[in-house]
């Protein structure tokens, strides 16, 4: 499938999705959100893909924010609909995908860009990365899950300060806060992130999907994370991967997982 604003490559079961609007610092517009929705859904169903790396083109920006020109004249109803549709079709969808999605954050990740990175299962940043949620400078608040995911990652107090001041944090501060897992030189970002993905693809895909579900349940209102873990743990026993993993362990060899 051809995409207006994305570049996609698949190599050794790892898909790299690059948001490609360099003249707009990869800002999220409706077309890009639609492209991402379609691409993530297709990759999620592709048995040849076990990990997705999401990044931005160039060295200046992962995603520098939303395309403000598209919603500057929206009404109250249209604004709420924009947030609801975006969260359902892309941000929540990525968070709940059974395949790991890693954000390789190069340069600016602001507003909707940081919200996109936070929807991924974890984040690696280049040393020139800067992150923030500047929506209050526009008379808005984050609308793609930022008020929920940021405090989950950095704590309530830091999230309050970041959102209310609209201040950016650099890569090392983001690591200190727990917003990103690693900081690496910009030139090494994709290679380093790919190295983490290589470690993931050696493990059982079904189990990884259930782990994502169980971890996410801890942060969802009305969900019992422990109960989700128990049920997910039990379901792993019915898979071929469980039989392969335990047999390989007992036979002292490397397991060959199929995701079944």
Beta strands, then each sheet from edge to edge (+ up, - down):
strand 1: 6-11
strand 2: 14-19
strand 3: 51-56
strand 4: 61-63
strand 5: 100-105
strand 6: 108-110
strand 7: 122-126
strand 8: 130-132
strand 9: 169-170
strand 10: 182-184
sheet 1: 1+ 2- 3- 5- 7- 10-
sheet 2: 4+ 6+ 8+ 9-
end
